[in-house]
């Protein structure tokens, strides 16, 4: 029997209240369209403890809600990477597709059926992104985002059109988790890996609770992480720009010398020396930048490679099942603490280790 239903992955940092509300909305959206599902919340080292009554609801479409605990805070994109590596390794093949979305409500769960419809129309072979047609942030954020998009296009030759909200076929997920680029930026990794993709226009929603926690520095780091995925392209484009400056400066020096020789009697004393000196300084700087960019490109291609499927396992602390219809019944919630001593599967260095559970605990 072929897999059916959706496995939803949500990175989270302290947004327990928003996520709890979002789970009910996700369940409602899936129930309305007759879609089965389960959720894996990736706890990115939250400093706020999970509320005692988190996910205590009688879900109809969701059969399971689990919290993947990371050993430390990694940041949004790296939490996504670790979560995707975990689900690909342990459960992705049990579901028709994997949905990636934020846990604060800005990704509208009512768009999941639309993404799934597009997924089916493409034969289940493409990653389907939610393409933002309208944003809900402040004007200051939008202005900064516009500058980022311009720089991104100038440096990488690619535009920024999508975020994290998407549906991923299991086959494409298997390709992603062996891609080092996934560690820094999910959407950029999809493009660099040349995985087939398409998009559905959507409007970005608003947070369900609390305030956004990304500082200006975090936003800049996020943008630089996206650009860093295209380091080879960025290095080559900057190298070409530096070479253009070298050529333009050399041409300027030649022009100054020619003018000096042809108009000796008309020139202002000392102008040629000052101009040539300034141009030579620019020339030397451009040459130095060209050499630096060349070595950066070579260093990037020869550096050690981080493979999510191999290396992300050591970042996982434990997996907690906070809701299971099978174990708890339709009207009762149950919390199972599947710690590192109780977990059924812990993956690390391509080895699967079976753990003997304590007395009284059945896995």
Secondary structure, DSSP 4 states (H G I P E B T S, - for coil): ----SEEEEEEESS-HHHHHHHHHHHHHHHHHTT--EEEEEEE-S-SSPPPTTTT-S--SSEEEEEEEEESS---HHHHHHHHHHHHHHHTGGGSSEEEE--SSS-S-GGGHHHHHHHHHHTTT-SEEEEEEEE--S-HHHHHHHHHHHHHHHHHHS----EEEEEEEEHHHHHHHTT-GGGGT-HHHHHHHTT--EEEEEEE----SSS-----HHHHHHHHHHHHHTTHHHHHHHHHHHHHHHHHHHHHHHHHHHHHHHH-TTTSPTTHHHHHHHHHHHHHHHHHHHHHHHHHHHHHHHHS----HHHHGGGGEEEEEEEEEHHHH-SS----EEE-TTT-S-EEETTEEE--PPPTT---
